C-alpha cells in the first residue's frame, strides 16, 4: 500500500496513532492545494483554503456533526466523502480518588469542599468572564475554584477579577504540566466558550469522572446531555444547575459516572477502529 497523502493543521492523538499503523505522507499547505489528497482532517473555520482542501480530498474527516453540516450547507459536494470522527482520549491512568486526596492535601483544603474547574488556552474567547459571572450567582459557598492556563493568561486575569471579590475562592495554576491531576481531582468543569471547534477539554474532563457544562456554541455539546448544555455562554440557568450539584452528593456522583461511561466510547483504540473503517483499511 502506498503512502496516504494527508493534510492536517495539527497532529492530534488520533492522527499520531494512525501514523503508527499506516504510512502517511504529511503535505504542507502548498502541496496540499496542488495535489489530490487521500485524507483531509478538517478542523476550524470553513474558509477559502479549507473549501479548496475539501474539494481536493478523496476523504474528509471532521471532528463533529456540526462541522459536517456546515460543509454540507456551504458547499455543493458529495457529502458521503465527509465523515465524522470525534476526537480521542487515552484511558486515564490516574485515579480520581487519589488525585482528589493529593490535591486537597497540597492545597490544604477539606476533601468535602467542592472544586469547580476552568482551563483553556485562550481564557477570553473561552468565556472566562462568563465563568465568573456564573460563579458569583451561586448560592452555595462550599467550593473552591481552580483556574489553569499559561503564565501570561493568568497574570492578565488576576488584574481583571478583583471586582468579583472571590480572592479567597480562587486558586491559580500557571504552566501546570499535570493537567490530568486537576481534571481528576475537580468536581465540575465549566466551559462557557464562544469557540465552535470541538473542545477536547470537555472530553478529557468526562474521562476523568468530572461533571461538565459546555455552551451550545461548541461542538462538544454533541457528546453531552441536555443538563450539561448551556444555551449560551451567559445562560443564567447554569448557576442553578451548578448549585444543584453542589448540594447533592448523589446527583454529582451519578453524573460523574455517566460521563465516564460516555467517554469510554472515545478511547483512542475505539476511535482508531472507526477511522480505519472509514479509510477502508483493515
Secondary structure as UniProt FT lines:
FT   STRAND          4..8
FT   HELIX           13..21
FT   STRAND          24..26
FT   HELIX           29..34
FT   STRAND          37..42
FT   HELIX           48..56
FT   STRAND          57..62
FT   HELIX           65..74
FT   HELIX           79..81
FT   STRAND          82..84
FT   HELIX           96..107
FT   TURN            111..112
FT   STRAND          114..119
FT   TURN            123..127
FT   HELIX           128..136
FT   STRAND          143..149
FT   HELIX           151..160
FT   HELIX           162..164
FT   TURN            167..169
FT   STRAND          170..174
FT   HELIX           179..185
FT   STRAND          188..191
FT   HELIX           200..207
FT   TURN            208..209
FT   STRAND          211..215
FT   TURN            216..217
FT   HELIX           219..223
FT   HELIX           226..228
FT   STRAND          229..230
FT   TURN            233..234
FT   HELIX           237..247
FT   HELIX           249..263
FT   HELIX           264..266
FT   HELIX           268..278
FT   TURN            279..280
//
